[in-house]
Amino acid sequence: MEEIQECLKDPEKLKKTAWRYMQTESFKIWGGFFSFVFVIFMLFSSGDFSFLLTLSSIVSTFSFLMVALKIETGRTCKGVSLKMMECYIAIFFGRLCAIIPFEGYLPFDKSGDWFYQLCEFIGFCLACAIVYCCRIRHAHTYDPSTDTLNHLYLMLPALAVSLILHPNLNNFLPSDIAWAFALYLESVAVLCQLFMFMKEGQAQPHTSHFLAAQALAKLMSFIFWASSFSELSNPNHYIKSFVGNWVVAMQLVQLIVMGDFIYHYIRCIQKGIPVSQLLCSDNV
């Protein structure tokens, strides 16, 4: 903050500081992304608040594309949690089961006609491609000794809770359970990657950007459902009358889980240092 205040007083220093930020990998990635989002908003949005849900999906899909491209260009899966990506395959599959045949969980604007579903399907394909790279294509570069969190401990509780606490916007039990399962599992899936960071003692830039994008996506989704959570509840059922609150709470859980990571990620960007150093307390 002090550096920013000093720069505002000195135009030449402000110019140099801005140029320094523009040369960072983080600025190039996020700058390109937000330019793309602006174009998508102009083309596919009706200006409705529900576009926030589509925007959340775009951010999430973008994060998977970053990881997939990095794996292919570098021909290595180093730093990528296979367990987390397998969780995301289940997440996307569950959500697609709820949004392709039904309309209950779709955005209200025209992006919900097909674009939202397309984003989710692309994310599903990218997650499958990353898992394929980790298990087969570049399996020799994947280190299972650092990816130790058993994702079944995340999947099974998420499934159990979804059987009890699920909305009924589709009025079709299997799809409502699938949507709830995807949301609950997504709230904790990033733990696999965070555990891997701690095990390795370092963070890869592409996986750091991935988690930051996932946090942004969850923040958007949280804002949307926090304003619409009453639609998820069934006031005529004692347990399901709290479903809307539970859904919002679970999304808040992920933001809390990632809070420390996001703090260090932002500090790295502010200081203009590589995000790969975010686990080094001396630097951030």
C-alpha positions, -999 to +999 in steps of 0.1 A: +000+000+000+029+024+008+045+016-025+013+025-044+009+058-025+045+067-034+039+058-070+009+080-072+030+109-061+056+102-088+042+097-123+075+083-136+077+057-109+040+048-114+048+042-151+077+019-142+057+000-116+028-005-140+052-017-166+067-042-142+033-056-132+024-059-169+055-081-175+045-107-149+030-140-159+000-134-136-009-101-154-007-116-188-029-146-179-056-126-161-054-097-185-061-120-214-088-138-195-108-107-186-105-095-222-120-128-233-148-126-206-157-091-217-163-103-253-183-133-241-204-111-219-212-088-248-221-117-271-240-141-248-253-122-218-288-106-216-274-084-188-292-106-162-277-111-128-277-149-134-249-145-159-227-146-128-233-183-127-221-186-163-191-164-156-182-187-127-182-216-151-161-197-176-135-190-149-134-226-138-131-239-174-103-214-181-084-227-151-085-263-164-074-250-199-043-233-183-033-266-166-039-287-197-019-264-219+010-262-194+011-300-192+012-304-230+038-276-237+060-287-208+053-324-213+052-329-176+025-333-149+047-321-121+028-303-094-006-314-106-028-334-082-043-364-100-066-370-070-081-335-073-086-339-111-104-372-106-126-354-081-134-328-108-144-354-133-170-366-108-180-330-102-185-321-138-203-353-145-227-348-117-234-312-127-239-322-163-264-348-153-284-320-137-282-292-163-283-309-197-317-327-195-332-302-171-334-264-166-337-260-128-301-251-121-295-230-153-289-193-155-320-173-164-304-153-192-297-166-228-263-180-217-283-207-200-297-218-234-265-236-243-234-217-235-233-226-197-237-263-205-210-260-231-185-245-206-192-273-181-188-300-208-155-284-220-143-284-183-153-321-181-133-329-212-102-310-200-103-327-166-104-361-183-075-350-205-054-340-175-061-373-158-051-391-190-018-372-190-011-380-154-020-417-157-008-426-192+006-399-215+031-383-191+028-408-162+066-409-157+065-372-146+037-377-121+049-383-085+022-402-065+043-399-033+034-363-030-003-367-039-013-386-008-047-374+002-072-402-004-100-386-025-125-413-015-125-396+020-139-365+002-162-383-023-180-406+000-191-380+026-201-356-002-223-384-017-238-393+017-247-357+025-262-351-010-286-380-004-300-362+026-296-325+018-304-317-018-326-291-036-354-301-058-353-275-086-354-303-113-381-323-095-362-354-104-344-370-075-313-385-093-304-352-110-310-332-078-288-355-059-261-353-086-261-315-085-258-314-047-230-341-048-211-320-074-214-289-053-204-306-020-174-324-035-162-292-053-161-274-019-134-297-007-117-311-038-089-285-037-077-300-005-059-326-026-038-299-043-032-279-011-019-311+006+003-317-024+018-282-021+026-288+015+041-322+007+064-308-020+072-276-001+066-255-032+038-245-056+039-247-094+028-215-111+001-231-133-015-250-103-013-218-083-032-199-110-056-228-112-065-226-075-068-188-077-092-191-106-112-217-087-114-194-057-127-166-080-152-190-096-165-201-062-168-165-051-190-157-080-211-188-075-213-180-038-226-145-045-252-159-070-266-186-047-264-164-016-289-141-033-311-170-046-307-196-018-344-195-008-352-211-042-332-242-031-352-248+001-384-267+006-403-248+034-428-277+037-400-302+047-383-299+081-348-310+069-350-296+033-360-262+045-323-257+054-310-269+020-304-234+007-285-223+038-264-255+036-256-250-001-243-214+006-224-226+037-206-253+017-195-228-009-183-205+019-163-235+032-142-236+001-134-199+003-123-203+039-102-234+031-084-214+004-082-182+023-045-185+034-035-196-001-053-167-018-037-142+007-002-153-003-012-154-039-023-118-039+008-108-019+030-124-046+012-104-073+015-072-053+052-077-048+058-087-084+074-120-074+067-154-090+037-172-075+058-203-072+073-186-042+041-181-023+049-209+002+081-191+011+072-170+041+103-149+038+092-136+004+055-129+011 
